[in-house]
Amino acid sequence: MRPTGIIADRSRAILTVSWDDGHTAEYPFKLLSDLCPCATCNDERNNPDPLKIIRPKSSELDAINPVGSYAISIMWKGGCRFGIYSWDYLHQLETFMAKLGE
């Protein structure tokens, strides 16, 4: 699936994606920031060292840019600037959010 529209609502801190199958999904900025798929953020999440200090994450949106025809890059103010959120990854997050809501 591919998006037909993407809206970043900074006041609500929600990214809304309309998909070509007709459904719409809302992604909270906090979730997108916490689950950033970049290598640095993945390393921090997967580090087993309990004494390692994890840098605070910012969920304040700086910018969103297209990455080819398969993803968007989200840059966070004061935080990660390298997350590439593919359409497949956003679908996985949607499934994850649905399970949280059950």
Residue pairs with C-beta under 8 A, 6 or more apart in sequence:
1 19
1 20
1 21
1 87
1 91
2 19
2 20
2 69
2 87
3 17
3 18
3 19
3 20
3 87
4 18
4 19
4 20
5 16
5 17
5 18
6 15
6 16
6 17
6 18
6 64
6 72
7 15
7 16
8 14
8 15
8 16
8 61
8 64
9 15
9 16
10 61
13 28
13 29
13 30
13 59
13 61
14 26
14 27
14 28
14 29
15 26
15 27
15 28
15 29
15 32
15 64
15 74
16 24
16 25
16 26
16 27
17 24
17 25
17 27
17 90
18 24
19 25
25 90
25 94
25 97
27 90
27 93
27 94
27 97
28 59
29 59
29 60
29 61
30 59
31 93
31 97
32 59
32 74
32 83
32 85
32 93
33 57
33 58
33 59
33 74
33 76
33 79
33 80
34 57
34 59
35 41
35 93
35 96
36 57
36 74
36 76
36 80
36 83
37 83
37 84
37 85
37 86
37 89
38 80
38 82
38 83
38 84
39 82
40 80
40 82
41 57
41 80
41 83
44 52
44 54
44 55
47 54
55 79
56 79
57 76
57 79
57 80
58 76
58 77
58 78
58 79
59 76
59 79
60 76
60 77
60 78
61 74
61 75
61 76
61 77
62 75
62 76
62 77
62 81
63 74
63 75
64 72
64 73
64 74
64 75
65 72
65 73
65 75
66 72
66 73
67 73
67 84
70 86
70 87
71 84
71 85
71 86
71 87
71 89
72 84
72 85
73 82
73 83
73 84
73 85
74 83
74 85
75 81
75 83
76 83
